[in-house]
Amino acid sequence: MAYTKSSETADEAVDSEALDEWIGNRLPGYGAALEVERMTPGTGIANALYWLRRGGNTWVLRRPPAETNAPGASDMTREWRILTALEGTPVPHPEPLLLGTAEDGPLGVPFVVMAAVNGFTPVGILPPPYTSPAARTELAFAMVDAVASLGTIDHIACGIEDLGRPQGFLERQVGRWSRQADSYRTRDIPGYDALATWLDDNRPLHYDVGLMHGDYSPFNVMASPLDRTHLAAVVDWDTGTIGDPLMDIAHLLARWTEPGEEPAIGTWDIGDGIAAERAGLPTRAAMAQRYVERSGRDLTYLPFYQALALFKLASILEGRTARAAWGGRAADATMWSVMVDRLIEHGHLFAQGIRR
C-alpha cells in the first residue's frame, strides 16, 4: 500500500543519522545511508509510524505521539514484550527487531523497530482481492479467527504475566474509566452515569484471564493481499494487557455496523470499520458464532462486554472533547462530544438488547 510523506511535529522528529548510528550493524545494509519517511497521519493515529530504508531493506519504526489519548497508551516497551512473546504463536503480528529506550536510544522516547508487513489497513474502499462479497466475508472471519487465536496464548509460559493485574480486572473497569473521564470531563455526558451503574449491576461473576489486545478493531489489523482467509498481522499492541479476552471480540463487534444501522462511531460512509461497500460482510451474530466455534468461549454475556467496550471508548475520547474545549476549538469540541454521546447511546442499546 502506498503512503505519502507528511509533516511531523518537532516532538515526533527522527534524526536519521543518529538513528542509523544507533542501529549500526544490528540490521542489514550497514554503511548505506538510512532513509526515514513519516507515514501519513492516517496510519498510526495513536502513534507515529515511519518507514526506515537502508541498503535495499525496509523496516517500520513506531514511537509515541507528542500527545497520548490515555494514561498507559503508547507504551512501546509493553508492545515490544508482547510482540516478542507472540513469536512462534498462531497470532499474526509484525516481527519485532529492535527496542530503543528513552535512555539509550536517539529519540528521547522508547520506540520499536519491526519488520515491514505485506498488508494494508482494511478500512474504506477495499482493493483487490477484497472487491467481492465472498472475499469480504473471508476478511471479516479472518479478523475473528485472529482474535480467537489470541485467547489461546499461555501468557504465563510466555513470561508476560506481570503485564497486568488479572485479579479483579473486570471489577475495576467501570471505576477505572469513570475516574479517567472525571479527570477531564467538563460537561454532563447524557446517559454516562446510568450506563456505568448498569455495567456494575450486570457484571459477570466469573471470567477467564488471558492476553488481550486492548483496542481490537479493523484499524489495528492488516489484511493480506495474498491470503483472504488469514490476516497479515494484528498491530498496535501498546495497550495490550493480561485481562479478560472477551473484551477484544466485544470491542470489534460493538463497533461493527450492519446495513441500515447508524454507526456507533465514525461516519456513514465507512462506519468506523471495514468497507464502504458492505455487501458480504457478516452480521455481528454470525461473527460471534464464528468466535465461539474457534475459541470455545461462552458469549452469554456479550451484551455486557459490548456496552463496556463503548463505555471505555467514550471515556477515553471525552479527553479529546475536553482538550478541544480548553484550546478554544469549539467546532472540534462539538464533533468529539457528539461522537462520545453516540457511543454512550449505543452502549445502552446493547445493554437493553435493542442492538445485538
Secondary structure, 3 states (H helix, E strand, C coil): CCCCCCCCCHHHCCCHHHHHHHHHHHCCCCCCCCEEEECCCCCCCCCEEEEEEECCEEEEEEECCCCCCCCCCCCHHHHHHHHHHHCCCCCCCCCEEEEECCCCCCCCCCEEEEECCCCECCCCCCCCCCCCHHHHHHHHHHHHHHHHHHCCCCCCCCCCHHHCCCCCHHHHHHHHHHHHHHCCCCCCCCCHHHHHHHHHHCCCCCCCCEEECCCCCHHHEEECCCCCCCEEEECCCCCCEEECCHHHHHHHHHCCCCCCCCCCCCCCCCCCCCCCCCCCCCCHHHHHHHHHHHHCCCCCCHHHHHHHHHHHHHHHHHHHHHHHHHCCCHHHHHHHHHHHHHHHHHHHHHHCCCCC
